[in-house]
Amino acid sequence: MFQFSNIGSKYMIQDFISILLRCIAHLPMKQLFLTMLIGIGLAGLCWVMCNNYTRLWNKNYHLTFTHHVLCGIAALFTFFFVLAFSGLSFLQEVSITCLDDWSAQITNDNAWAASTFQKAFYKIKENGLEDFSNVPAPGNPGSHIPVNNNSSKEECAYIYTNEACRNFDMKNSFLSKIIWTSPQVPQKIINEDMNEYFTTNSTYPPQRAISLAANQIKAGLIL
């Protein structure tokens, strides 16, 4: 079973901010204007409360420059929290757009396709269930993955599908974490798709795996 790395974790905040901004951009103009007014009002209230709280119990306290700065930061956070709270109502729509963007990107990612093909090639060859005697190595003309055995077909489909999930987890760190506790497609679903596809085909294409992964992600969003 694949262990999904934490490579994408360093992009978590960046991904969160990107999704948040896209959600806010989806707000209708009237709702955005009203939300900003409410945010400004609550930010102002926060500023006043932060500036006067200490003086309620310590009349001799004098506000310092640092105190004003911290109050300003608290007010700004309040304003952006109100915007975020309103914008996140469009999270599902934005997530589907992100998913479509990812599907288009990975479909044209030749480096990912070559890397996944190589991983599947050597894994199937290592299992010893297929004849690789006349099969060129990855990178050479005519290279392919023999999948005559059902176990080989399952393994090949599993590698491709969950490598696609792994790529989504890395490229969309925040979105992945709120959809899945473990970013992968269940083996049962992969086997069902594999059995359906291999009845009329002899190889498992990357596009099939990407589509299966995208459908699973979208199902999680809809739920």
N, C-alpha and C positions, 0 to 999 in steps of 0.2 A: 504494500500500500504506500502511496506517495505521502511524503511529509511536506506540507506546504511551508515554505520558508517565510521569514519575517522581513524579506527584502522590501516589500511594499509598505511596511509599517511606518517608515520614515516619511512617507508621503501622505499619511493619514490626515494631518491637519490641513495640508494643501488641498487634498481631495474634499475634505469637509467644507472648507471655505468656498471652493469652486462650486460645489453643489448648492450651498447656501445662497450664493450670489445668483445662481441660475434660478433658484426658487423665487427669490425676491423679484427678479426680472419678469417672472410670470404673473406678478400681481397686476390686476387691471389698474389703470391710472387713478381712478377714483378711490379704489381701496388702498393703493399705495400712498396717496395724498393723505387720506384719513389716518392710516397707520403711522405715517410720519408725524402728524399732528399729535396723536396720542403718545408716540415715543418722545417727542419734544416735551410734552407736558409732564410725563412721568420722569424724564431725565431732569427737568427743572425741579420737580418735587424732591427727587433724590438728592440733588445739589443742596437744596435748602435744608433738608433733614440732616445731611452729613455735616453741614456747616454749623448747625445749631444744636445738634444732639449733645455734644460735650458741655456746652454752656448751660444745659438744663440742670446739671448737677455740679458744675464747677464754674461759677460766675466770673472768676478771675482768669479763666483760660483765654489766651490770645491765639487766634489762628495763625499758623505759620505758612510760608510759601509751599512747603511740602504737603501740608494738610490740604491746601487749595488744589494742588496738583492731583492728589489722591481722590479728592471729591470730584474733580473734573473727569478722571478716569472712570469712576463709579457711574457718573452720569452718562458718559459715552457708552459704557457697557449696557446700561439700562435701555438707552435708545436703540442700540443694535439688537438687543434681546427682543424688543417689541417687534422690530422688522423681521427678525428670524422666526419668531413665533407665528407671525402671520404668513410669511413666505413658505414655511414648511408644510402648509396645507397642500402645496403643489409638489410635494416630494415624490409621489408616485409618478406623475407625469414627467418630471425631470429625470427620474431614475430610468424610465423607459427610454428617454432620449439618450441618456448616457449609455444604456445597453445597446441601442442601435448604433451609436457612434463606435463603441468598442467592437461590435460584430463586423462593421465595415473595415475597421482598422486591422483587426487580426486576420481577416480574410485575405488581405493584401500584404500580410507580413511574411515575406519569404523566409526570413531568418527563423521565425518561429516554426514555420512548416518544415524547414530542413532539419532543425534541431529535434522536433518531435518525431519526424520520420526516422531519424538516426536512432533515437531512443527506442522506438518501437521495433525497428529492424533488429537491433542487437539483443533486445529482450526476447523476441520470438526465436531468434537463432539460438540463444542461450538455453531456452527451454528444451531444445532438441527434438521437437515434435514435427518439424518441417524439413524438407530437403533444400538446403542452401548451396548445394555443390556447384551449380551453374549460375548462381545469382550474383551479379556484380555488387560491390560494396556501395554504400551511400555516396552520392556525389558523382558516380559513374553512369554513363548512358545505360538504360535498360534496368537500372536498379529498382527492385520492388520487394514487397514483403509477401512471401508465400503463406497463405492462410487457408489450408485445406482442413485442418483439424478444428473442431468447435472451440477447444480451449484456446487455440491461437487466435481465433476470431474474437473471442471474448476479451483476451488480453490486449489485442490491438485496439479494439473499440474503447476499452477502459483507459489505455494510455492516452489516446487522442482526446477523448472527452475530458478527462481530468487534467490534462495539460492545458486545455482551453480554460477550464475553471481556475487553474493555478494562475494563468495569465490575467484573467479578470480580477482575481484576488490581488495581484500585484499592481495592476493598472488602476484599479478602483478600490483602494484600501478601505475607505470609510463605508462606501456603499456595500461592499462585500461583507463587512462585519455586521451590518444591521440586517442583512438578509440571511446569512448562514452562520451557524456555530462551527461548521466544518465545511469549507467550500469545495464540495465535490458532488458528483451525481451518483445516487445509489446504484450499486451493482445490478440490482434487479431491473432497473429502468434501462441501463446500458445493454443488458442481455436481451431484453425485449426488442430494443431498437436494432441491435445487431442481428437477431434472428430474422427480423422483418427485412432488413437491408440485404443480407447475404443470400436471400433466396433467389435474387436475380442479379447479384453483383459479386465480384471476386476480390475487390479491394475496398478498404474503408477510407474515404476521402476526408481531409481536414474540415471541409465545409459541413459535412454531416455532423462531426463532433461539435463544431462551433454552434450549429443550429440546435443540437440537443442541449448543450450547456446553456445557451441563451433562453431556450424555452423553460428550463428549470429555474433559471434566475427570475424570469418574468412571472412564473407561477408563484414564486416566493413574494414578489412585489404585489401581486394581485391579492394574495392572502393577507 
